[in-house]
């Protein structure tokens, strides 16, 4: 170590730099292990370099400040000069997950390095501490099952399915919203078909994506909050495309849409683009650099787009492809999106927006009821998050040609205080399951479909355009409706939702037991004509006239709708239970799904 400074003089901030280097080394070793294979083109180093800069700047600055304010006897102490560095790193960390805990457990490594040249066995001790820090880290989940070998080379069109995760239909400008939130979605509508009455099969990501990929309701595919995983034994859209000679690739910004939940089945390549985003959250130095430099927020969409563009540039052009893209930017926390401030009041400071966004996000996982004073800014932030997702959609679309069949949907919406609720996973109101949906491409005319349709219809419809026979499913082929040759005006569409005890377990701090029982209950919805009926296992049976009461504020007795539906029962699991990996758990905590 450096010699003790003389009174009133500074020494080189070696302790701060050593602690910073040790923290970075401990964390990056964990992260490289967890994310190995998730990066391309030097992505790891692009993350670690700014993180190291943040550590070095903060560590050296705090070290010098301690020398300035502390008596000379404390300046000689590694603890006195180094402890504030560790405190700053801890405060700057936005999440404290398993990897962070492991990294902080390995912090003594930095002290060992500081003394390595003076303490016998210092370097072996450092290596041992690093190994201990690595123990809690788990490797990323591997693909469940490789896609089936193609029996032939595909001859139909390429297909692109984009999910604008959590995007509310009533905030999409193509449906009459007053702000220009979605110009790229609107451009797809201008070339293809807009579906005015499209419904998701559930109110949150896993069952809704599972429905997209299987054409089945939750009671048949089995993936919901009571069973996170899409088990074997159900044909997926990607598997059928792969089997018939299409190249398949998926790019997910949502940690639930991942290898570990079985939703990657059938893809030749599945890029969990949310993992690098979680890595940045784990790097304390990255958080310091972000806050000092004012770097814009991002939920992983930038990585989703770049990974998709890289795949498009190097894919097998002799084969058609099926590509799936999930963009999470419209999901809360709304302030963590590149264009979050696009529609906000310029008088509000970034700290105000961060506070308001945090309050609205906390309402989703704590069940609190924020005051109406935050509503205007929350709506503005939500619109900015919506615009962020649409901006990334535009970048994705710029990489594909006019000969591609493009489907753009939202998997569900988000409640912002309606019915006293925030977020999703709580109900089957139209705000959550009435979603935007559009299709354009070869053979698709321009028009508007006003008949009720379901996201379950996406799978049989795109298979029909591709010339692939679909298996038996709940969804219907919409090509006749799109061409105007068939009517489904009398159709009844359905949605289901299983229990959500884990997602709402902290709501018990802020909601009475009777209300919690209703929020957590299994429920089902049926929509036919302008009527809707919702039944739940707690005895709820409400009907709505959606033409006269689109906000579903004035329920009638459910039987008065003349629609039949019943409380859903999940099917038995088709395979053993699986655990989510630490990165998924940390990412889901940041989104409010777990605590």
C-alpha positions as CSV (number, residue, x, y, z in Angstrom):
1,X,0.0,0.0,0.0
2,X,1.0,3.6,-0.4
3,X,2.8,5.3,2.4
4,X,0.8,7.4,4.9
5,X,0.2,10.9,3.5
6,X,1.8,13.8,5.3
7,X,-0.5,16.4,6.9
8,X,-2.5,18.3,4.3
9,X,-1.2,16.4,1.3
10,X,-3.1,13.8,-0.9
11,X,-1.8,10.5,-2.0
12,X,-2.8,8.6,-5.1
13,X,-6.3,7.2,-4.6
14,X,-5.1,3.6,-4.7
15,X,-7.6,2.3,-2.2
16,X,-10.6,3.6,-4.2
17,X,-9.2,2.3,-7.5
18,X,-8.4,-1.1,-5.9
19,X,-11.9,-1.4,-4.4
20,X,-13.5,-0.4,-7.7
21,X,-11.4,-2.9,-9.7
22,X,-12.2,-5.6,-7.1
23,X,-15.9,-4.9,-7.3
24,X,-15.9,-4.9,-11.0
25,X,-13.9,-8.1,-11.2
26,X,-16.2,-10.0,-8.7
27,X,-19.4,-8.8,-10.5
28,X,-18.1,-9.3,-14.0
29,X,-16.9,-12.8,-13.3
30,X,-20.4,-13.7,-12.2
31,X,-22.0,-12.0,-15.1
32,X,-19.8,-13.5,-17.8
33,X,-20.6,-16.9,-16.3
34,X,-24.3,-16.2,-16.4
35,X,-24.5,-14.5,-19.7
36,X,-21.8,-16.4,-21.7
37,X,-23.1,-16.9,-25.2
38,X,-25.6,-14.0,-24.9
39,X,-23.4,-11.5,-26.5
40,X,-22.0,-10.9,-30.0
41,X,-19.4,-8.5,-31.4
42,X,-17.7,-7.7,-28.1
43,X,-20.9,-7.0,-26.3
44,X,-19.4,-8.0,-22.9
45,X,-16.6,-5.4,-23.1
46,X,-19.0,-2.7,-24.3
47,X,-20.8,-3.2,-21.0
48,X,-17.7,-3.6,-18.7
49,X,-15.7,-0.6,-20.0
50,X,-18.2,2.1,-18.9
51,X,-18.9,0.2,-15.7
52,X,-15.2,0.2,-14.9
53,X,-15.1,4.0,-15.7
54,X,-17.9,4.5,-13.2
55,X,-16.1,2.5,-10.5
56,X,-12.8,4.2,-11.1
57,X,-14.3,7.7,-11.1
58,X,-16.5,7.2,-8.0
59,X,-13.9,5.2,-6.1
60,X,-11.0,7.6,-6.7
61,X,-13.2,10.6,-6.0
62,X,-14.5,9.2,-2.7
63,X,-11.0,8.2,-1.7
64,X,-9.7,11.7,-2.2
65,X,-12.7,13.2,-0.4
66,X,-12.0,10.9,2.6
67,X,-8.4,12.1,2.6
68,X,-9.6,15.7,2.6
69,X,-12.1,15.5,5.5
70,X,-10.5,12.7,7.6
71,X,-7.7,13.3,10.2
72,X,-4.4,12.0,9.1
73,X,-4.6,8.9,11.2
74,X,-7.7,7.8,9.3
75,X,-6.1,8.4,6.0
76,X,-3.8,5.6,6.7
77,X,-6.7,3.2,7.1
78,X,-7.8,1.1,4.2
79,X,-11.2,0.6,5.9
80,X,-11.8,4.4,6.4
81,X,-10.9,5.2,2.8
82,X,-12.6,2.2,1.3
83,X,-15.8,1.8,3.2
84,X,-17.4,4.9,1.7
85,X,-16.7,3.5,-1.8
86,X,-18.6,0.3,-0.9
87,X,-21.5,2.3,0.6
88,X,-21.7,4.4,-2.5
89,X,-21.7,1.3,-4.7
90,X,-24.5,-0.3,-2.6
91,X,-26.7,2.9,-2.7
92,X,-26.2,3.2,-6.5
93,X,-27.3,-0.4,-7.1
94,X,-31.0,-0.3,-8.2
95,X,-31.6,-4.0,-7.6
96,X,-30.1,-6.4,-5.1
97,X,-30.5,-9.8,-6.5
98,X,-28.6,-13.1,-6.2
99,X,-25.8,-12.1,-8.4
100,X,-25.4,-8.8,-6.5
101,X,-25.3,-10.6,-3.2
102,X,-22.6,-12.9,-4.5
103,X,-20.6,-10.0,-5.8
104,X,-20.7,-8.1,-2.5
105,X,-19.8,-11.3,-0.7
106,X,-16.7,-11.3,-2.8
107,X,-15.8,-7.7,-2.0
108,X,-13.0,-8.7,0.3
109,X,-11.3,-9.8,-2.9
110,X,-10.6,-6.1,-3.6
111,X,-8.9,-5.7,-0.2
112,X,-6.8,-8.7,-0.9
113,X,-5.7,-7.3,-4.2
114,X,-4.8,-4.0,-2.5
115,X,-2.4,-5.9,-0.2
116,X,-1.4,-8.6,-2.7
117,X,2.2,-7.4,-3.1
118,X,2.7,-7.2,0.7
119,X,0.7,-10.1,2.2
120,X,2.0,-13.6,1.8
121,X,-0.5,-15.9,-0.1
122,X,-2.5,-12.8,-1.1
123,X,-3.1,-13.8,-4.7
124,X,-4.2,-17.4,-3.8
125,X,-6.6,-15.8,-1.2
126,X,-8.0,-13.6,-3.9
127,X,-8.6,-16.5,-6.3
128,X,-10.3,-18.4,-3.5
129,X,-12.6,-15.5,-2.7
130,X,-13.5,-15.1,-6.3
131,X,-14.4,-18.8,-6.5
132,X,-16.6,-18.4,-3.5
133,X,-18.3,-15.4,-5.1
134,X,-19.1,-17.5,-8.2
135,X,-20.8,-20.3,-6.3
136,X,-24.3,-18.8,-6.1
137,X,-24.2,-18.0,-9.8
138,X,-26.0,-20.4,-12.2
139,X,-25.5,-20.8,-15.9
140,X,-28.3,-19.7,-18.2
141,X,-31.1,-22.1,-19.0
142,X,-30.5,-24.2,-22.1
143,X,-33.1,-24.7,-24.8
144,X,-35.8,-27.2,-23.8
145,X,-35.9,-29.2,-27.0
146,X,-34.1,-28.6,-30.4
147,X,-36.5,-27.9,-33.2
148,X,-37.5,-30.9,-35.3
149,X,-35.5,-31.6,-38.4
150,X,-37.1,-30.1,-41.5
151,X,-38.8,-32.7,-43.8
152,X,-38.6,-30.3,-46.7
153,X,-37.6,-26.7,-47.7
154,X,-40.3,-24.2,-47.1
155,X,-41.9,-22.6,-50.1
156,X,-44.3,-20.1,-48.5
157,X,-43.7,-16.5,-47.4
158,X,-41.5,-15.5,-44.5
159,X,-43.4,-14.5,-41.4
160,X,-42.6,-11.9,-38.8
161,X,-44.6,-11.8,-35.5
162,X,-44.0,-8.8,-33.3
163,X,-45.5,-8.5,-29.9
164,X,-45.6,-5.0,-28.4
165,X,-45.7,-6.3,-24.9
166,X,-48.3,-4.5,-22.6
167,X,-49.4,-2.0,-25.2
168,X,-52.8,-0.6,-24.5
169,X,-55.2,-0.5,-27.5
170,X,-56.7,2.8,-26.4
171,X,-53.3,4.5,-26.5
172,X,-52.6,3.4,-30.1
173,X,-53.1,6.3,-32.6
174,X,-54.4,3.9,-35.3
175,X,-57.4,3.4,-33.1
176,X,-58.2,7.1,-32.7
177,X,-56.0,8.1,-29.8
178,X,-55.3,11.8,-29.9
179,X,-51.5,11.6,-29.6
180,X,-49.1,10.3,-32.4
181,X,-47.9,7.5,-30.2
182,X,-47.6,4.7,-32.9
183,X,-46.7,5.9,-36.4
184,X,-45.0,2.6,-37.3
185,X,-47.9,0.5,-36.2
186,X,-50.2,2.9,-38.1
187,X,-48.0,2.4,-41.2
188,X,-48.6,-1.4,-41.0
189,X,-52.4,-0.7,-40.7
190,X,-52.2,1.5,-43.8
191,X,-50.9,-1.4,-45.8
192,X,-52.9,-4.2,-44.3
193,X,-55.8,-5.1,-42.1
194,X,-56.7,-3.5,-38.7
195,X,-58.7,-5.7,-36.3
196,X,-61.0,-3.5,-34.2
197,X,-62.2,-6.3,-31.9
198,X,-59.1,-8.4,-31.2
199,X,-58.9,-10.1,-27.8
200,X,-56.0,-11.7,-25.9
201,X,-56.6,-15.1,-24.4
202,X,-55.4,-13.9,-21.0
203,X,-54.2,-10.7,-19.2
204,X,-50.5,-11.3,-18.9
205,X,-47.5,-12.5,-20.9
206,X,-47.0,-16.2,-20.3
207,X,-50.5,-17.5,-21.0
208,X,-51.0,-14.9,-23.8
209,X,-47.8,-15.9,-25.6
210,X,-48.5,-19.5,-25.0
211,X,-51.9,-19.0,-26.7
212,X,-50.2,-17.2,-29.6
213,X,-47.7,-20.1,-30.0
214,X,-50.3,-22.9,-29.7
215,X,-53.7,-21.5,-30.6
216,X,-55.0,-22.9,-27.3
217,X,-56.7,-21.5,-24.2
218,X,-54.9,-21.8,-20.9
219,X,-57.1,-24.7,-19.8
220,X,-55.4,-26.7,-22.7
221,X,-51.9,-25.4,-23.0
222,X,-51.5,-25.1,-19.2
223,X,-49.0,-22.3,-19.0
224,X,-50.1,-19.7,-16.5
225,X,-49.2,-18.3,-13.0
226,X,-50.0,-21.6,-11.4
227,X,-47.6,-23.4,-13.8
228,X,-45.1,-21.0,-15.4
229,X,-44.1,-23.4,-18.2
230,X,-45.3,-24.6,-21.6
231,X,-44.7,-28.3,-21.3
232,X,-44.0,-30.8,-24.0
233,X,-46.9,-32.4,-25.8
234,X,-48.4,-29.3,-27.5
235,X,-47.4,-28.3,-31.0
236,X,-46.0,-24.8,-31.2
237,X,-46.0,-22.4,-34.1
238,X,-42.2,-22.3,-34.3
239,X,-42.0,-26.2,-34.2
240,X,-44.4,-26.4,-37.2
241,X,-42.5,-23.9,-39.2
242,X,-39.2,-25.6,-38.4
243,X,-40.6,-29.0,-39.3
244,X,-41.8,-27.6,-42.7
245,X,-38.5,-26.0,-43.7
246,X,-38.7,-22.5,-42.4
247,X,-35.7,-21.0,-40.5
248,X,-36.9,-20.0,-37.1
249,X,-35.6,-17.3,-34.7
250,X,-36.9,-15.5,-31.6
251,X,-35.8,-12.3,-29.9
252,X,-37.3,-11.6,-26.5
253,X,-37.2,-8.6,-24.3
254,X,-39.4,-10.3,-21.7
255,X,-37.7,-12.5,-19.1
256,X,-40.9,-14.7,-19.0
257,X,-40.6,-15.4,-22.7
258,X,-37.4,-17.5,-22.4
259,X,-35.9,-20.9,-22.6
260,X,-36.8,-21.6,-18.9
261,X,-40.5,-21.3,-19.5
262,X,-40.6,-23.5,-22.6
263,X,-41.7,-20.7,-24.9
264,X,-38.5,-21.0,-27.0
265,X,-39.5,-24.4,-28.3
266,X,-39.1,-24.8,-32.0
267,X,-36.7,-21.9,-32.6
268,X,-33.4,-22.6,-34.3
269,X,-32.1,-19.5,-32.5
270,X,-33.7,-17.9,-29.5
271,X,-32.0,-14.7,-28.2
272,X,-32.9,-13.8,-24.6
273,X,-32.2,-10.1,-25.3
274,X,-33.3,-9.1,-21.8
275,X,-30.2,-10.8,-20.2
276,X,-27.7,-8.0,-21.2
277,X,-30.2,-5.5,-19.8
278,X,-30.2,-7.4,-16.5
279,X,-26.4,-7.5,-16.6
280,X,-26.3,-3.7,-16.7
281,X,-28.6,-3.6,-13.6
282,X,-26.2,-5.9,-11.8
283,X,-23.1,-3.7,-12.5
284,X,-23.0,-1.1,-9.9
285,X,-20.4,0.9,-11.9
286,X,-22.8,0.9,-14.8
287,X,-25.5,2.4,-12.6
288,X,-23.1,5.0,-11.4
289,X,-22.0,5.9,-14.9
290,X,-25.7,6.0,-16.1
291,X,-26.7,8.4,-13.4
292,X,-23.6,10.7,-13.7
293,X,-23.9,10.8,-17.5
294,X,-27.7,10.9,-17.7
295,X,-27.8,7.9,-20.1
296,X,-31.3,7.2,-21.4
297,X,-33.3,4.3,-20.0
298,X,-33.9,1.1,-22.0
299,X,-35.7,-2.1,-21.2
300,X,-33.6,-4.2,-23.6
301,X,-35.3,-3.1,-26.9
302,X,-32.0,-1.8,-28.3
303,X,-30.5,-5.3,-27.9
304,X,-33.6,-6.9,-29.3
305,X,-33.4,-4.8,-32.5
306,X,-29.6,-5.2,-32.9
307,X,-29.8,-9.0,-32.4
308,X,-32.7,-9.2,-34.9
309,X,-30.8,-7.1,-37.5
310,X,-27.6,-9.1,-37.1
311,X,-29.6,-12.3,-37.6
312,X,-31.3,-10.9,-40.7
313,X,-27.9,-10.0,-42.2
314,X,-26.5,-13.5,-41.7
315,X,-29.5,-15.9,-42.0
316,X,-29.9,-18.6,-44.6
317,X,-31.5,-16.8,-47.6
318,X,-32.3,-20.0,-49.4
319,X,-35.1,-20.6,-46.9
320,X,-38.1,-18.6,-45.7
321,X,-38.1,-17.7,-42.1
322,X,-40.4,-17.4,-39.1
323,X,-39.2,-14.7,-36.7
324,X,-40.7,-13.7,-33.4
325,X,-39.8,-10.4,-31.7
326,X,-41.0,-9.2,-28.3
327,X,-40.5,-5.5,-27.4
328,X,-41.1,-4.7,-23.7
329,X,-40.8,-0.9,-23.7
330,X,-44.6,-0.3,-23.1
331,X,-44.4,-2.3,-19.9
332,X,-44.0,-0.6,-16.5
333,X,-41.9,1.0,-15.1
334,X,-42.9,3.5,-17.8
335,X,-40.1,5.9,-17.0
336,X,-37.5,3.3,-18.0
337,X,-38.0,3.8,-21.8
338,X,-36.0,5.8,-24.3
339,X,-38.9,8.1,-25.2
340,X,-40.5,8.2,-21.8
341,X,-40.4,12.0,-21.6
342,X,-41.7,12.6,-25.1
343,X,-45.2,13.7,-24.0
344,X,-44.4,14.9,-20.4
345,X,-44.8,18.4,-19.1
346,X,-41.4,20.2,-19.7
347,X,-41.8,21.8,-16.3
348,X,-41.3,18.4,-14.6
349,X,-37.7,17.5,-13.8
350,X,-36.3,14.0,-14.4
351,X,-36.4,13.4,-10.7
352,X,-40.1,14.2,-10.7
353,X,-40.8,11.7,-13.5
354,X,-38.7,9.0,-11.8
355,X,-40.7,9.5,-8.6
356,X,-44.1,9.5,-10.3
357,X,-43.1,6.4,-12.4
358,X,-41.9,4.6,-9.3
359,X,-45.1,5.4,-7.4
360,X,-47.3,4.0,-10.2
361,X,-45.0,0.9,-10.6
362,X,-45.2,0.3,-6.8
363,X,-49.0,0.3,-7.1
364,X,-48.7,-2.7,-9.3
365,X,-46.8,-4.9,-6.9
366,X,-47.8,-3.5,-3.6
367,X,-51.5,-2.9,-4.3
368,X,-51.4,0.7,-3.2
369,X,-53.8,3.3,-4.5
370,X,-51.9,6.4,-5.6
371,X,-53.6,9.8,-5.5
372,X,-55.0,11.2,-8.6
373,X,-52.4,14.0,-8.7
374,X,-50.0,11.6,-10.4
375,X,-52.4,10.4,-13.1
376,X,-51.7,13.1,-15.7
377,X,-47.9,12.5,-15.6
378,X,-48.4,8.7,-15.5
379,X,-50.5,8.9,-18.6
380,X,-47.8,11.0,-20.3
381,X,-45.1,8.5,-19.2
382,X,-47.2,5.6,-20.5
383,X,-47.5,7.3,-23.9
384,X,-43.8,7.8,-24.0
385,X,-43.2,4.1,-23.2
386,X,-45.8,3.2,-26.0
387,X,-43.9,5.5,-28.4
388,X,-40.6,3.8,-27.4
389,X,-42.0,0.4,-28.3
390,X,-43.3,1.7,-31.6
391,X,-40.0,3.3,-32.5
392,X,-38.2,0.0,-32.1
393,X,-41.0,-1.6,-34.1
394,X,-40.1,0.8,-36.9
395,X,-36.4,-0.3,-36.7
396,X,-37.4,-4.0,-36.9
397,X,-39.7,-3.3,-39.9
398,X,-36.9,-1.5,-41.7
399,X,-35.0,-4.7,-41.9
400,X,-37.7,-6.7,-43.7
401,X,-39.1,-6.5,-47.2
402,X,-42.6,-6.1,-48.7
403,X,-42.7,-9.9,-49.4
404,X,-42.9,-10.8,-45.7
405,X,-46.2,-11.5,-43.8
406,X,-46.1,-9.2,-40.8
407,X,-48.3,-9.6,-37.7
408,X,-48.1,-7.0,-35.0
409,X,-50.1,-7.5,-31.8
410,X,-50.1,-6.7,-28.1
411,X,-50.3,-9.6,-25.6
412,X,-52.3,-7.6,-23.1
413,X,-52.8,-4.0,-21.8
414,X,-52.2,-2.4,-18.4
415,X,-54.5,-0.8,-15.8
416,X,-53.6,2.6,-14.6
417,X,-56.1,3.1,-11.7
418,X,-59.2,1.8,-13.6
419,X,-61.4,-0.2,-11.2
420,X,-59.0,0.7,-8.4
421,X,-56.4,-1.6,-10.0
422,X,-52.9,-1.1,-11.4
423,X,-50.9,-3.3,-13.8
424,X,-52.2,-6.6,-15.1
425,X,-52.6,-10.1,-13.8
426,X,-55.7,-8.9,-11.8
427,X,-58.8,-9.1,-14.0
428,X,-60.2,-9.6,-17.5
429,X,-61.5,-6.1,-18.1
430,X,-61.3,-4.9,-21.7
431,X,-58.4,-2.5,-20.8
432,X,-56.3,-5.7,-20.4
433,X,-57.6,-8.1,-23.0
434,X,-58.9,-5.9,-25.8
435,X,-55.7,-5.4,-27.8
436,X,-54.3,-3.9,-31.0
437,X,-53.7,-6.3,-33.9
438,X,-52.8,-5.8,-37.5
439,X,-51.6,-8.0,-40.4
440,X,-50.0,-7.0,-43.7
441,X,-48.1,-8.8,-46.5
442,X,-48.6,-10.9,-49.6
443,X,-52.2,-11.7,-50.2
444,X,-53.5,-9.5,-47.4
445,X,-55.8,-6.7,-48.7
446,X,-56.2,-3.3,-47.0
447,X,-59.2,-3.1,-44.8
448,X,-60.8,-3.2,-41.3
449,X,-62.2,-6.3,-39.6
450,X,-64.9,-5.5,-37.1
451,X,-65.8,-9.1,-36.2
452,X,-64.5,-10.4,-32.8
453,X,-61.2,-12.2,-33.2
454,X,-58.7,-13.7,-30.8
455,X,-54.9,-13.8,-30.6
456,X,-55.4,-17.6,-30.7
457,X,-56.4,-17.0,-34.4
458,X,-52.9,-15.8,-35.3
459,X,-51.4,-19.3,-35.4
460,X,-53.9,-21.0,-37.8
461,X,-54.0,-17.8,-39.9
462,X,-50.3,-17.5,-40.6
463,X,-50.0,-21.3,-41.1
464,X,-52.8,-20.9,-43.7
465,X,-50.9,-18.2,-45.5
466,X,-47.8,-20.4,-45.4
467,X,-49.6,-23.4,-46.7
468,X,-49.1,-25.5,-43.6
469,X,-51.9,-27.6,-42.2
470,X,-52.7,-26.6,-38.6
471,X,-53.4,-29.0,-35.8
472,X,-56.7,-28.9,-33.9
473,X,-56.9,-25.8,-31.8
474,X,-59.2,-23.2,-30.3
475,X,-58.1,-20.5,-32.8
476,X,-59.7,-20.0,-36.2
477,X,-58.2,-19.2,-39.6
478,X,-59.1,-15.6,-40.4
479,X,-58.2,-15.5,-44.1
480,X,-61.9,-15.7,-45.1
481,X,-62.7,-12.8,-42.8
482,X,-59.8,-10.8,-44.0
483,X,-60.8,-11.3,-47.7
484,X,-64.4,-10.3,-46.9
485,X,-65.7,-13.8,-47.9
486,X,-66.7,-14.9,-44.3
487,X,-68.4,-13.4,-41.3
488,X,-67.7,-14.1,-37.7
489,X,-70.0,-11.4,-36.3
490,X,-71.8,-14.0,-34.1
491,X,-68.6,-15.5,-32.8
492,X,-67.9,-15.8,-29.0
493,X,-64.3,-15.3,-28.0
494,X,-62.9,-16.3,-24.7
495,X,-60.2,-15.4,-22.2
496,X,-59.0,-17.2,-19.0
497,X,-57.0,-16.2,-16.0
498,X,-55.6,-18.5,-13.2
499,X,-54.8,-17.6,-9.6
500,X,-52.1,-15.0,-9.0
501,X,-51.3,-15.4,-5.3
502,X,-47.5,-15.0,-5.7
503,X,-47.7,-12.0,-7.9
504,X,-50.0,-10.2,-5.5
505,X,-48.7,-11.5,-2.2
506,X,-47.7,-8.0,-1.0
507,X,-51.1,-6.6,-1.8
508,X,-52.3,-8.0,1.5
509,X,-50.5,-5.0,3.1
510,X,-52.8,-2.6,1.4
511,X,-56.0,-4.4,0.4
512,X,-58.7,-6.0,2.6
513,X,-59.0,-9.8,2.5
514,X,-62.4,-9.8,0.6
515,X,-60.9,-7.7,-2.2
516,X,-57.8,-9.8,-2.4
517,X,-59.9,-13.0,-2.8
518,X,-61.6,-11.4,-5.8
519,X,-58.3,-10.2,-7.3
520,X,-56.6,-13.5,-6.9
521,X,-59.5,-15.7,-8.1
522,X,-59.5,-17.8,-11.2
523,X,-61.8,-16.3,-13.8
524,X,-63.0,-16.6,-17.3
525,X,-64.6,-14.1,-19.8
526,X,-66.8,-14.6,-22.9
527,X,-67.4,-11.8,-25.4
528,X,-70.1,-12.0,-28.0
529,X,-71.7,-9.2,-29.9
530,X,-71.6,-6.2,-27.7
531,X,-72.0,-8.2,-24.5
532,X,-69.4,-9.6,-22.1
533,X,-69.6,-11.9,-19.1
534,X,-67.0,-12.5,-16.5
535,X,-67.2,-15.3,-13.9
536,X,-64.8,-16.1,-11.1
537,X,-64.4,-18.7,-8.4
538,X,-65.2,-16.3,-5.6
539,X,-68.7,-16.1,-6.9
540,X,-68.4,-13.0,-9.2
541,X,-70.7,-13.2,-12.2
542,X,-70.9,-9.9,-14.0
543,X,-72.2,-8.9,-17.4
544,X,-71.5,-5.7,-19.4
545,X,-72.9,-4.0,-22.4
546,X,-69.7,-2.9,-24.1
547,X,-71.5,-0.6,-26.5
548,X,-73.3,1.4,-23.8
549,X,-70.6,0.9,-21.1
550,X,-67.2,0.5,-22.7
551,X,-65.4,1.2,-19.4
552,X,-67.3,-1.7,-17.7
553,X,-68.3,0.5,-14.8
554,X,-72.0,-0.6,-14.6
555,X,-72.2,-4.4,-14.3
556,X,-75.4,-6.4,-14.8
557,X,-76.1,-9.9,-13.7
558,X,-74.0,-12.3,-15.8
559,X,-76.8,-14.5,-17.0
560,X,-78.5,-11.4,-18.5
561,X,-75.9,-11.5,-21.3
562,X,-77.0,-14.9,-22.5
563,X,-73.4,-15.9,-22.8
564,X,-72.1,-19.1,-21.3
565,X,-68.7,-19.4,-19.6
566,X,-67.4,-21.2,-16.5
567,X,-64.5,-20.9,-14.0
568,X,-61.4,-22.4,-15.7
569,X,-59.5,-25.3,-14.2
570,X,-55.8,-25.7,-15.2
571,X,-54.8,-29.0,-16.8
572,X,-52.4,-31.3,-15.0
573,X,-48.7,-30.5,-15.7
574,X,-47.3,-32.6,-18.6
575,X,-43.8,-32.6,-17.1
576,X,-41.9,-31.9,-13.9
577,X,-41.8,-28.5,-12.3
578,X,-38.9,-26.3,-13.3
579,X,-37.1,-23.4,-11.5
580,X,-36.5,-20.0,-13.1
581,X,-32.8,-19.1,-13.2
582,X,-31.4,-16.2,-11.0
583,X,-31.3,-13.8,-14.0
584,X,-34.9,-14.4,-14.7
585,X,-35.9,-13.9,-11.1
586,X,-34.0,-10.6,-10.8
587,X,-35.5,-9.3,-14.1
588,X,-39.0,-10.3,-13.0
589,X,-38.5,-8.5,-9.7
590,X,-37.6,-5.3,-11.6
591,X,-40.8,-5.6,-13.6
592,X,-43.0,-6.1,-10.5
593,X,-43.9,-9.8,-11.1
594,X,-42.1,-11.1,-8.0
595,X,-40.9,-9.7,-4.7
